[in-house]
Amino acid sequence: MKKHVLFMLFIIFISLFFNLTGFANFETLNSHIKIMQENTLQKATFGSGCFWCTEAIFELVEGVDSVASGYTGGKIKNPTYEQVCSEKTGHAEAIQLTFDPEVISYDELLEIFWKTHDPTTLNRQGNDAGTQYRSVIFYNSEEQKQLAEKYKEALDKSGAWEHPIVTEILPATEFYKAENYHQDYYSNNPNQGYCAFIITPKVEKFKEVFKDKLKEK
């Protein structure tokens, strides 16, 4: 958190410097600032059932910069939604997010991941059944792999669930962003049947349990 504060102070200082010295090329300045901010972000990739649900949850989390719904872990390039649903491509519905580790840690993201779906049901979340709905963590670094394995082992030992955790922990492969209509699906379609009856209760429960992790409105 200290590094994050220092970074923001540095940005403010640079902005004032450009203003006071008469260098008004703010477009260039903003471009440099954006690049610097992006360089501090890390990626996380999770599959926990329908990506509409997973995306809706993680978009609420403070420190998460962006969330994309897509397909990963399969055998062909650029799969379509229909191909993934056929279960012939091997892809999982997943989300890939970028986050600021100075604001929220990967461990905290793992906690949200495991507590917002059932990691003990193989290839199923509720009524959504199929290999594309499997519980899976795609790690983007060796550190993420170790943290995920350690967390999973601790949860299994704790007896938090009656049945063993079946979540896969696999190296991240090419992530294919899903069709545009899948992006921000819950935000854009809150009254759609699946959203209203499945996602909304899940989102409301998440807001209650993880009050301290929510973005400020």
Secondary structure, DSSP 8 states (H G I E B T S, - for coil): -HHHHHHHHHHHHHHHHHHHTT---HHHHHHHHHHHHHHT-EEEEEEES-HHHHHHHHTTBTTEEEEEEEEES-SSSS--HHHHHTT-S--EEEEEEEE-TTTS-HHHHHHHHHHTS-TTSTTEETTEESGGG-EEEEESSHHHHHHHHHHHHHHHHHT-SSS----EEEE----EE--GGGTTHHHH-TTSHHIIIIIHHHHHHHHHHTGGGB---
